Amino acid sequence: MRSSDTLRSWLPAIGVAVPLIVLPVAILSLPLAGAERIHLPASALTSWIIALYGIPNILGMFLSWRYR
């Protein structure tokens, strides 16, 4: 297999992986920037991030399991 064929076979996987890596990092930067601006301590920042992202994700998993 030539290298161009190898690259062509990996392009769909790379096309999916890049947004899956970049998007969470970009979304997480917003609360981190806000916390830095208001001088939030690390313990409060942890709780804030869990409240923003953890609780809705758990609720979404429960609702998808419940209503399939």
mmCIF file of the N, C-alpha and C atoms, coordinates in Angstrom:
data_MODEL
# 
_entry.id   MODEL 
# 
loop_
_atom_site.group_PDB 
_atom_site.id 
_atom_site.type_symbol 
_atom_site.label_atom_id 
_atom_site.label_alt_id 
_atom_site.label_comp_id 
_atom_site.label_asym_id 
_atom_site.label_entity_id 
_atom_site.label_seq_id 
_atom_site.pdbx_PDB_ins_code 
_atom_site.Cartn_x 
_atom_site.Cartn_y 
_atom_site.Cartn_z 
_atom_site.occupancy 
_atom_site.B_iso_or_equiv 
_atom_site.pdbx_formal_charge 
_atom_site.auth_seq_id 
_atom_site.auth_comp_id 
_atom_site.auth_asym_id 
_atom_site.auth_atom_id 
_atom_site.pdbx_PDB_model_num 
ATOM 1   N N  . MET A 1 1  ? 0.855   -1.182 0.000  1.00 0.00 ? 1  MET A N  1 
ATOM 2   C CA . MET A 1 1  ? 0.000   0.000  0.000  1.00 0.00 ? 1  MET A CA 1 
ATOM 3   C C  . MET A 1 1  ? 0.894   1.236  0.000  1.00 0.00 ? 1  MET A C  1 
ATOM 4   N N  . ARG A 1 2  ? 0.589   2.155  -0.868 1.00 0.00 ? 2  ARG A N  1 
ATOM 5   C CA . ARG A 1 2  ? 1.371   3.379  -0.942 1.00 0.00 ? 2  ARG A CA 1 
ATOM 6   C C  . ARG A 1 2  ? 1.013   4.294  0.225  1.00 0.00 ? 2  ARG A C  1 
ATOM 7   N N  . SER A 1 3  ? 1.902   5.243  0.501  1.00 0.00 ? 3  SER A N  1 
ATOM 8   C CA . SER A 1 3  ? 1.664   6.147  1.624  1.00 0.00 ? 3  SER A CA 1 
ATOM 9   C C  . SER A 1 3  ? 0.451   7.043  1.386  1.00 0.00 ? 3  SER A C  1 
ATOM 10  N N  . SER A 1 4  ? 0.176   7.421  0.132  1.00 0.00 ? 4  SER A N  1 
ATOM 11  C CA . SER A 1 4  ? -0.994  8.251  -0.148 1.00 0.00 ? 4  SER A CA 1 
ATOM 12  C C  . SER A 1 4  ? -2.282  7.462  0.104  1.00 0.00 ? 4  SER A C  1 
ATOM 13  N N  . ASP A 1 5  ? -2.265  6.159  -0.176 1.00 0.00 ? 5  ASP A N  1 
ATOM 14  C CA . ASP A 1 5  ? -3.428  5.323  0.117  1.00 0.00 ? 5  ASP A CA 1 
ATOM 15  C C  . ASP A 1 5  ? -3.619  5.167  1.617  1.00 0.00 ? 5  ASP A C  1 
ATOM 16  N N  . THR A 1 6  ? -2.513  5.053  2.332  1.00 0.00 ? 6  THR A N  1 
ATOM 17  C CA . THR A 1 6  ? -2.591  4.945  3.786  1.00 0.00 ? 6  THR A CA 1 
ATOM 18  C C  . THR A 1 6  ? -3.174  6.219  4.383  1.00 0.00 ? 6  THR A C  1 
ATOM 19  N N  . LEU A 1 7  ? -2.691  7.358  3.928  1.00 0.00 ? 7  LEU A N  1 
ATOM 20  C CA . LEU A 1 7  ? -3.207  8.636  4.417  1.00 0.00 ? 7  LEU A CA 1 
ATOM 21  C C  . LEU A 1 7  ? -4.687  8.785  4.069  1.00 0.00 ? 7  LEU A C  1 
ATOM 22  N N  . ARG A 1 8  ? -5.050  8.416  2.871  1.00 0.00 ? 8  ARG A N  1 
ATOM 23  C CA . ARG A 1 8  ? -6.441  8.521  2.441  1.00 0.00 ? 8  ARG A CA 1 
ATOM 24  C C  . ARG A 1 8  ? -7.349  7.630  3.297  1.00 0.00 ? 8  ARG A C  1 
ATOM 25  N N  . SER A 1 9  ? -6.859  6.466  3.716  1.00 0.00 ? 9  SER A N  1 
ATOM 26  C CA . SER A 1 9  ? -7.678  5.585  4.551  1.00 0.00 ? 9  SER A CA 1 
ATOM 27  C C  . SER A 1 9  ? -7.808  6.122  5.977  1.00 0.00 ? 9  SER A C  1 
ATOM 28  N N  . TRP A 1 10 ? -6.834  6.927  6.420  1.00 0.00 ? 10 TRP A N  1 
ATOM 29  C CA . TRP A 1 10 ? -6.883  7.494  7.782  1.00 0.00 ? 10 TRP A CA 1 
ATOM 30  C C  . TRP A 1 10 ? -7.626  8.820  7.851  1.00 0.00 ? 10 TRP A C  1 
ATOM 31  N N  . LEU A 1 11 ? -7.905  9.461  6.731  1.00 0.00 ? 11 LEU A N  1 
ATOM 32  C CA . LEU A 1 11 ? -8.536  10.783 6.741  1.00 0.00 ? 11 LEU A CA 1 
ATOM 33  C C  . LEU A 1 11 ? -9.885  10.823 7.449  1.00 0.00 ? 11 LEU A C  1 
ATOM 34  N N  . PRO A 1 12 ? -10.782 9.862  7.267  1.00 0.00 ? 12 PRO A N  1 
ATOM 35  C CA . PRO A 1 12 ? -12.043 9.931  8.022  1.00 0.00 ? 12 PRO A CA 1 
ATOM 36  C C  . PRO A 1 12 ? -11.844 9.898  9.535  1.00 0.00 ? 12 PRO A C  1 
ATOM 37  N N  . ALA A 1 13 ? -10.928 9.056  10.002 1.00 0.00 ? 13 ALA A N  1 
ATOM 38  C CA . ALA A 1 13 ? -10.664 8.983  11.439 1.00 0.00 ? 13 ALA A CA 1 
ATOM 39  C C  . ALA A 1 13 ? -10.049 10.269 11.957 1.00 0.00 ? 13 ALA A C  1 
ATOM 40  N N  . ILE A 1 14 ? -9.147  10.860 11.207 1.00 0.00 ? 14 ILE A N  1 
ATOM 41  C CA . ILE A 1 14 ? -8.532  12.124 11.605 1.00 0.00 ? 14 ILE A CA 1 
ATOM 42  C C  . ILE A 1 14 ? -9.564  13.240 11.596 1.00 0.00 ? 14 ILE A C  1 
ATOM 43  N N  . GLY A 1 15 ? -10.443 13.219 10.593 1.00 0.00 ? 15 GLY A N  1 
ATOM 44  C CA . GLY A 1 15 ? -11.488 14.234 10.508 1.00 0.00 ? 15 GLY A CA 1 
ATOM 45  C C  . GLY A 1 15 ? -12.451 14.200 11.681 1.00 0.00 ? 15 GLY A C  1 
ATOM 46  N N  . VAL A 1 16 ? -12.645 13.033 12.257 1.00 0.00 ? 16 VAL A N  1 
ATOM 47  C CA . VAL A 1 16 ? -13.507 12.916 13.430 1.00 0.00 ? 16 VAL A CA 1 
ATOM 48  C C  . VAL A 1 16 ? -12.735 13.240 14.707 1.00 0.00 ? 16 VAL A C  1 
ATOM 49  N N  . ALA A 1 17 ? -11.485 12.838 14.791 1.00 0.00 ? 17 ALA A N  1 
ATOM 50  C CA . ALA A 1 17 ? -10.706 12.995 16.019 1.00 0.00 ? 17 ALA A CA 1 
ATOM 51  C C  . ALA A 1 17 ? -10.359 14.454 16.309 1.00 0.00 ? 17 ALA A C  1 
ATOM 52  N N  . VAL A 1 18 ? -10.058 15.227 15.304 1.00 0.00 ? 18 VAL A N  1 
ATOM 53  C CA . VAL A 1 18 ? -9.643  16.613 15.539 1.00 0.00 ? 18 VAL A CA 1 
ATOM 54  C C  . VAL A 1 18 ? -10.739 17.431 16.227 1.00 0.00 ? 18 VAL A C  1 
ATOM 55  N N  . PRO A 1 19 ? -11.973 17.442 15.726 1.00 0.00 ? 19 PRO A N  1 
ATOM 56  C CA . PRO A 1 19 ? -13.012 18.203 16.452 1.00 0.00 ? 19 PRO A CA 1 
ATOM 57  C C  . PRO A 1 19 ? -13.298 17.640 17.842 1.00 0.00 ? 19 PRO A C  1 
ATOM 58  N N  . LEU A 1 20 ? -13.191 16.324 18.005 1.00 0.00 ? 20 LEU A N  1 
ATOM 59  C CA . LEU A 1 20 ? -13.445 15.726 19.314 1.00 0.00 ? 20 LEU A CA 1 
ATOM 60  C C  . LEU A 1 20 ? -12.379 16.105 20.337 1.00 0.00 ? 20 LEU A C  1 
ATOM 61  N N  . ILE A 1 21 ? -11.230 16.512 19.882 1.00 0.00 ? 21 ILE A N  1 
ATOM 62  C CA . ILE A 1 21 ? -10.175 16.963 20.787 1.00 0.00 ? 21 ILE A CA 1 
ATOM 63  C C  . ILE A 1 21 ? -10.249 18.476 20.979 1.00 0.00 ? 21 ILE A C  1 
ATOM 64  N N  . VAL A 1 22 ? -10.428 19.218 19.900 1.00 0.00 ? 22 VAL A N  1 
ATOM 65  C CA . VAL A 1 22 ? -10.393 20.674 19.947 1.00 0.00 ? 22 VAL A CA 1 
ATOM 66  C C  . VAL A 1 22 ? -11.620 21.253 20.643 1.00 0.00 ? 22 VAL A C  1 
ATOM 67  N N  . LEU A 1 23 ? -12.801 20.724 20.369 1.00 0.00 ? 23 LEU A N  1 
ATOM 68  C CA . LEU A 1 23 ? -14.032 21.292 20.916 1.00 0.00 ? 23 LEU A CA 1 
ATOM 69  C C  . LEU A 1 23 ? -14.079 21.271 22.445 1.00 0.00 ? 23 LEU A C  1 
ATOM 70  N N  . PRO A 1 24 ? -13.799 20.149 23.120 1.00 0.00 ? 24 PRO A N  1 
ATOM 71  C CA . PRO A 1 24 ? -13.828 20.194 24.588 1.00 0.00 ? 24 PRO A CA 1 
ATOM 72  C C  . PRO A 1 24 ? -12.791 21.147 25.183 1.00 0.00 ? 24 PRO A C  1 
ATOM 73  N N  . VAL A 1 25 ? -11.631 21.227 24.563 1.00 0.00 ? 25 VAL A N  1 
ATOM 74  C CA . VAL A 1 25 ? -10.601 22.142 25.069 1.00 0.00 ? 25 VAL A CA 1 
ATOM 75  C C  . VAL A 1 25 ? -11.072 23.587 24.925 1.00 0.00 ? 25 VAL A C  1 
ATOM 76  N N  . ALA A 1 26 ? -11.693 23.912 23.800 1.00 0.00 ? 26 ALA A N  1 
ATOM 77  C CA . ALA A 1 26 ? -12.176 25.277 23.577 1.00 0.00 ? 26 ALA A CA 1 
ATOM 78  C C  . ALA A 1 26 ? -13.323 25.611 24.521 1.00 0.00 ? 26 ALA A C  1 
ATOM 79  N N  . ILE A 1 27 ? -14.219 24.663 24.740 1.00 0.00 ? 27 ILE A N  1 
ATOM 80  C CA . ILE A 1 27 ? -15.360 24.912 25.617 1.00 0.00 ? 27 ILE A CA 1 
ATOM 81  C C  . ILE A 1 27 ? -14.909 25.041 27.071 1.00 0.00 ? 27 ILE A C  1 
ATOM 82  N N  . LEU A 1 28 ? -13.933 24.260 27.478 1.00 0.00 ? 28 LEU A N  1 
ATOM 83  C CA . LEU A 1 28 ? -13.439 24.330 28.856 1.00 0.00 ? 28 LEU A CA 1 
ATOM 84  C C  . LEU A 1 28 ? -12.683 25.624 29.118 1.00 0.00 ? 28 LEU A C  1 
ATOM 85  N N  . SER A 1 29 ? -12.141 26.250 28.092 1.00 0.00 ? 29 SER A N  1 
ATOM 86  C CA . SER A 1 29 ? -11.374 27.479 28.295 1.00 0.00 ? 29 SER A CA 1 
ATOM 87  C C  . SER A 1 29 ? -12.262 28.639 28.751 1.00 0.00 ? 29 SER A C  1 
ATOM 88  N N  . LEU A 1 30 ? -13.549 28.618 28.422 1.00 0.00 ? 30 LEU A N  1 
ATOM 89  C CA . LEU A 1 30 ? -14.440 29.716 28.832 1.00 0.00 ? 30 LEU A CA 1 
ATOM 90  C C  . LEU A 1 30 ? -14.610 29.784 30.348 1.00 0.00 ? 30 LEU A C  1 
ATOM 91  N N  . PRO A 1 31 ? -14.995 28.699 31.038 1.00 0.00 ? 31 PRO A N  1 
ATOM 92  C CA . PRO A 1 31 ? -15.092 28.797 32.499 1.00 0.00 ? 31 PRO A CA 1 
ATOM 93  C C  . PRO A 1 31 ? -13.743 29.040 33.170 1.00 0.00 ? 31 PRO A C  1 
ATOM 94  N N  . LEU A 1 32 ? -12.673 28.495 32.590 1.00 0.00 ? 32 LEU A N  1 
ATOM 95  C CA . LEU A 1 32 ? -11.357 28.725 33.181 1.00 0.00 ? 32 LEU A CA 1 
ATOM 96  C C  . LEU A 1 32 ? -10.967 30.195 33.100 1.00 0.00 ? 32 LEU A C  1 
ATOM 97  N N  . ALA A 1 33 ? -11.258 30.830 31.984 1.00 0.00 ? 33 ALA A N  1 
ATOM 98  C CA . ALA A 1 33 ? -10.957 32.256 31.836 1.00 0.00 ? 33 ALA A CA 1 
ATOM 99  C C  . ALA A 1 33 ? -11.816 33.086 32.783 1.00 0.00 ? 33 ALA A C  1 
ATOM 100 N N  . GLY A 1 34 ? -13.090 32.725 32.910 1.00 0.00 ? 34 GLY A N  1 
ATOM 101 C CA . GLY A 1 34 ? -13.967 33.451 33.835 1.00 0.00 ? 34 GLY A CA 1 
ATOM 102 C C  . GLY A 1 34 ? -13.545 33.285 35.280 1.00 0.00 ? 34 GLY A C  1 
ATOM 103 N N  . ALA A 1 35 ? -13.136 32.081 35.636 1.00 0.00 ? 35 ALA A N  1 
ATOM 104 C CA . ALA A 1 35 ? -12.690 31.824 37.009 1.00 0.00 ? 35 ALA A CA 1 
ATOM 105 C C  . ALA A 1 35 ? -11.413 32.597 37.326 1.00 0.00 ? 35 ALA A C  1 
ATOM 106 N N  . GLU A 1 36 ? -10.531 32.683 36.350 1.00 0.00 ? 36 GLU A N  1 
ATOM 107 C CA . GLU A 1 36 ? -9.302  33.449 36.564 1.00 0.00 ? 36 GLU A CA 1 
ATOM 108 C C  . GLU A 1 36 ? -9.615  34.931 36.742 1.00 0.00 ? 36 GLU A C  1 
ATOM 109 N N  . ARG A 1 37 ? -10.572 35.408 35.993 1.00 0.00 ? 37 ARG A N  1 
ATOM 110 C CA . ARG A 1 37 ? -10.916 36.831 36.053 1.00 0.00 ? 37 ARG A CA 1 
ATOM 111 C C  . ARG A 1 37 ? -11.529 37.214 37.395 1.00 0.00 ? 37 ARG A C  1 
ATOM 112 N N  . ILE A 1 38 ? -12.328 36.317 37.994 1.00 0.00 ? 38 ILE A N  1 
ATOM 113 C CA . ILE A 1 38 ? -12.952 36.639 39.279 1.00 0.00 ? 38 ILE A CA 1 
ATOM 114 C C  . ILE A 1 38 ? -12.174 36.052 40.461 1.00 0.00 ? 38 ILE A C  1 
ATOM 115 N N  . HIS A 1 39 ? -10.977 35.534 40.188 1.00 0.00 ? 39 HIS A N  1 
ATOM 116 C CA . HIS A 1 39 ? -10.065 35.012 41.221 1.00 0.00 ? 39 HIS A CA 1 
ATOM 117 C C  . HIS A 1 39 ? -10.728 33.910 42.050 1.00 0.00 ? 39 HIS A C  1 
ATOM 118 N N  . LEU A 1 40 ? -11.303 32.933 41.364 1.00 0.00 ? 40 LEU A N  1 
ATOM 119 C CA . LEU A 1 40 ? -11.965 31.806 42.010 1.00 0.00 ? 40 LEU A CA 1 
ATOM 120 C C  . LEU A 1 40 ? -10.913 30.819 42.506 1.00 0.00 ? 40 LEU A C  1 
ATOM 121 N N  . PRO A 1 41 ? -11.017 30.339 43.750 1.00 0.00 ? 41 PRO A N  1 
ATOM 122 C CA . PRO A 1 41 ? -10.053 29.339 44.227 1.00 0.00 ? 41 PRO A CA 1 
ATOM 123 C C  . PRO A 1 41 ? -10.229 28.005 43.488 1.00 0.00 ? 41 PRO A C  1 
ATOM 124 N N  . ALA A 1 42 ? -9.203  27.176 43.550 1.00 0.00 ? 42 ALA A N  1 
ATOM 125 C CA . ALA A 1 42 ? -9.207  25.914 42.799 1.00 0.00 ? 42 ALA A CA 1 
ATOM 126 C C  . ALA A 1 42 ? -10.352 24.998 43.217 1.00 0.00 ? 42 ALA A C  1 
ATOM 127 N N  . SER A 1 43 ? -10.664 24.949 44.499 1.00 0.00 ? 43 SER A N  1 
ATOM 128 C CA . SER A 1 43 ? -11.749 24.077 44.950 1.00 0.00 ? 43 SER A CA 1 
ATOM 129 C C  . SER A 1 43 ? -13.096 24.532 44.410 1.00 0.00 ? 43 SER A C  1 
ATOM 130 N N  . ALA A 1 44 ? -13.325 25.828 44.366 1.00 0.00 ? 44 ALA A N  1 
ATOM 131 C CA . ALA A 1 44 ? -14.570 26.349 43.815 1.00 0.00 ? 44 ALA A CA 1 
ATOM 132 C C  . ALA A 1 44 ? -14.617 26.149 42.304 1.00 0.00 ? 44 ALA A C  1 
ATOM 133 N N  . LEU A 1 45 ? -13.470 26.264 41.656 1.00 0.00 ? 45 LEU A N  1 
ATOM 134 C CA . LEU A 1 45 ? -13.409 26.046 40.211 1.00 0.00 ? 45 LEU A CA 1 
ATOM 135 C C  . LEU A 1 45 ? -13.768 24.605 39.871 1.00 0.00 ? 45 LEU A C  1 
ATOM 136 N N  . THR A 1 46 ? -13.280 23.668 40.653 1.00 0.00 ? 46 THR A N  1 
ATOM 137 C CA . THR A 1 46 ? -13.615 22.259 40.438 1.00 0.00 ? 46 THR A CA 1 
ATOM 138 C C  . THR A 1 46 ? -15.112 22.040 40.556 1.00 0.00 ? 46 THR A C  1 
ATOM 139 N N  . SER A 1 47 ? -15.725 22.598 41.574 1.00 0.00 ? 47 SER A N  1 
ATOM 140 C CA . SER A 1 47 ? -17.171 22.464 41.757 1.00 0.00 ? 47 SER A CA 1 
ATOM 141 C C  . SER A 1 47 ? -17.930 23.127 40.610 1.00 0.00 ? 47 SER A C  1 
ATOM 142 N N  . TRP A 1 48 ? -17.432 24.244 40.157 1.00 0.00 ? 48 TRP A N  1 
ATOM 143 C CA . TRP A 1 48 ? -18.064 24.978 39.074 1.00 0.00 ? 48 TRP A CA 1 
ATOM 144 C C  . TRP A 1 48 ? -18.044 24.161 37.777 1.00 0.00 ? 48 TRP A C  1 
ATOM 145 N N  . ILE A 1 49 ? -16.907 23.556 37.472 1.00 0.00 ? 49 ILE A N  1 
ATOM 146 C CA . ILE A 1 49 ? -16.787 22.760 36.253 1.00 0.00 ? 49 ILE A CA 1 
ATOM 147 C C  . ILE A 1 49 ? -17.660 21.513 36.337 1.00 0.00 ? 49 ILE A C  1 
ATOM 148 N N  . ILE A 1 50 ? -17.705 20.882 37.501 1.00 0.00 ? 50 ILE A N  1 
ATOM 149 C CA . ILE A 1 50 ? -18.579 19.715 37.669 1.00 0.00 ? 50 ILE A CA 1 
ATOM 150 C C  . ILE A 1 50 ? -20.034 20.123 37.488 1.00 0.00 ? 50 ILE A C  1 
ATOM 151 N N  . ALA A 1 51 ? -20.414 21.259 38.047 1.00 0.00 ? 51 ALA A N  1 
ATOM 152 C CA . ALA A 1 51 ? -21.801 21.716 37.909 1.00 0.00 ? 51 ALA A CA 1 
ATOM 153 C C  . ALA A 1 51 ? -22.130 22.064 36.463 1.00 0.00 ? 51 ALA A C  1 
ATOM 154 N N  . LEU A 1 52 ? -21.173 22.636 35.733 1.00 0.00 ? 52 LEU A N  1 
ATOM 155 C CA . LEU A 1 52 ? -21.427 23.034 34.354 1.00 0.00 ? 52 LEU A CA 1 
ATOM 156 C C  . LEU A 1 52 ? -21.466 21.864 33.384 1.00 0.00 ? 52 LEU A C  1 
ATOM 157 N N  . TYR A 1 53 ? -20.598 20.880 33.584 1.00 0.00 ? 53 TYR A N  1 
ATOM 158 C CA . TYR A 1 53 ? -20.447 19.816 32.601 1.00 0.00 ? 53 TYR A CA 1 
ATOM 159 C C  . TYR A 1 53 ? -20.816 18.439 33.131 1.00 0.00 ? 53 TYR A C  1 
ATOM 160 N N  . GLY A 1 54 ? -20.537 18.147 34.365 1.00 0.00 ? 54 GLY A N  1 
ATOM 161 C CA . GLY A 1 54 ? -20.773 16.804 34.888 1.00 0.00 ? 54 GLY A CA 1 
ATOM 162 C C  . GLY A 1 54 ? -22.238 16.489 35.105 1.00 0.00 ? 54 GLY A C  1 
ATOM 163 N N  . ILE A 1 55 ? -22.941 17.365 35.778 1.00 0.00 ? 55 ILE A N  1 
ATOM 164 C CA . ILE A 1 55 ? -24.346 17.112 36.105 1.00 0.00 ? 55 ILE A CA 1 
ATOM 165 C C  . ILE A 1 55 ? -25.211 17.012 34.840 1.00 0.00 ? 55 ILE A C  1 
ATOM 166 N N  . PRO A 1 56 ? -25.098 17.926 33.879 1.00 0.00 ? 56 PRO A N  1 
ATOM 167 C CA . PRO A 1 56 ? -25.899 17.757 32.652 1.00 0.00 ? 56 PRO A CA 1 
ATOM 168 C C  . PRO A 1 56 ? -25.564 16.479 31.884 1.00 0.00 ? 56 PRO A C  1 
ATOM 169 N N  . ASN A 1 57 ? -24.301 16.063 31.891 1.00 0.00 ? 57 ASN A N  1 
ATOM 170 C CA . ASN A 1 57 ? -23.938 14.828 31.201 1.00 0.00 ? 57 ASN A CA 1 
ATOM 171 C C  . ASN A 1 57 ? -24.549 13.612 31.883 1.00 0.00 ? 57 ASN A C  1 
ATOM 172 N N  . ILE A 1 58 ? -24.527 13.588 33.199 1.00 0.00 ? 58 ILE A N  1 
ATOM 173 C CA . ILE A 1 58 ? -25.135 12.478 33.931 1.00 0.00 ? 58 ILE A CA 1 
ATOM 174 C C  . ILE A 1 58 ? -26.639 12.456 33.689 1.00 0.00 ? 58 ILE A C  1 
ATOM 175 N N  . LEU A 1 59 ? -27.273 13.610 33.723 1.00 0.00 ? 59 LEU A N  1 
ATOM 176 C CA . LEU A 1 59 ? -28.701 13.694 33.448 1.00 0.00 ? 59 LEU A CA 1 
ATOM 177 C C  . LEU A 1 59 ? -29.009 13.230 32.030 1.00 0.00 ? 59 LEU A C  1 
ATOM 178 N N  . GLY A 1 60 ? -28.211 13.638 31.066 1.00 0.00 ? 60 GLY A N  1 
ATOM 179 C CA . GLY A 1 60 ? -28.410 13.212 29.686 1.00 0.00 ? 60 GLY A CA 1 
ATOM 180 C C  . GLY A 1 60 ? -28.258 11.713 29.512 1.00 0.00 ? 60 GLY A C  1 
ATOM 181 N N  . MET A 1 61 ? -27.270 11.112 30.185 1.00 0.00 ? 61 MET A N  1 
ATOM 182 C CA . MET A 1 61 ? -27.117 9.658  30.103 1.00 0.00 ? 61 MET A CA 1 
ATOM 183 C C  . MET A 1 61 ? -28.305 8.954  30.735 1.00 0.00 ? 61 MET A C  1 
ATOM 184 N N  . PHE A 1 62 ? -28.792 9.460  31.870 1.00 0.00 ? 62 PHE A N  1 
ATOM 185 C CA . PHE A 1 62 ? -29.950 8.840  32.504 1.00 0.00 ? 62 PHE A CA 1 
ATOM 186 C C  . PHE A 1 62 ? -31.182 8.938  31.618 1.00 0.00 ? 62 PHE A C  1 
ATOM 187 N N  . LEU A 1 63 ? -31.418 10.115 31.036 1.00 0.00 ? 63 LEU A N  1 
ATOM 188 C CA . LEU A 1 63 ? -32.594 10.294 30.193 1.00 0.00 ? 63 LEU A CA 1 
ATOM 189 C C  . LEU A 1 63 ? -32.507 9.449  28.911 1.00 0.00 ? 63 LEU A C  1 
ATOM 190 N N  . SER A 1 64 ? -31.321 9.314  28.338 1.00 0.00 ? 64 SER A N  1 
ATOM 191 C CA . SER A 1 64 ? -31.194 8.479  27.150 1.00 0.00 ? 64 SER A CA 1 
ATOM 192 C C  . SER A 1 64 ? -31.395 7.008  27.508 1.00 0.00 ? 64 SER A C  1 
ATOM 193 N N  . TRP A 1 65 ? -30.961 6.601  28.677 1.00 0.00 ? 65 TRP A N  1 
ATOM 194 C CA . TRP A 1 65 ? -31.199 5.225  29.126 1.00 0.00 ? 65 TRP A CA 1 
ATOM 195 C C  . TRP A 1 65 ? -32.687 5.015  29.406 1.00 0.00 ? 65 TRP A C  1 
ATOM 196 N N  . ARG A 1 66 ? -33.318 5.985  30.025 1.00 0.00 ? 66 ARG A N  1 
ATOM 197 C CA . ARG A 1 66 ? -34.717 5.851  30.413 1.00 0.00 ? 66 ARG A CA 1 
ATOM 198 C C  . ARG A 1 66 ? -35.667 5.820  29.224 1.00 0.00 ? 66 ARG A C  1 
ATOM 199 N N  . TYR A 1 67 ? -35.426 6.701  28.251 1.00 0.00 ? 67 TYR A N  1 
ATOM 200 C CA . TYR A 1 67 ? -36.335 6.822  27.115 1.00 0.00 ? 67 TYR A CA 1 
ATOM 201 C C  . TYR A 1 67 ? -35.814 6.213  25.827 1.00 0.00 ? 67 TYR A C  1 
ATOM 202 N N  . ARG A 1 68 ? -34.619 5.710  25.848 1.00 0.00 ? 68 ARG A N  1 
ATOM 203 C CA . ARG A 1 68 ? -33.978 5.062  24.698 1.00 0.00 ? 68 ARG A CA 1 
ATOM 204 C C  . ARG A 1 68 ? -34.423 5.682  23.418 1.00 0.00 ? 68 ARG A C  1 
# 
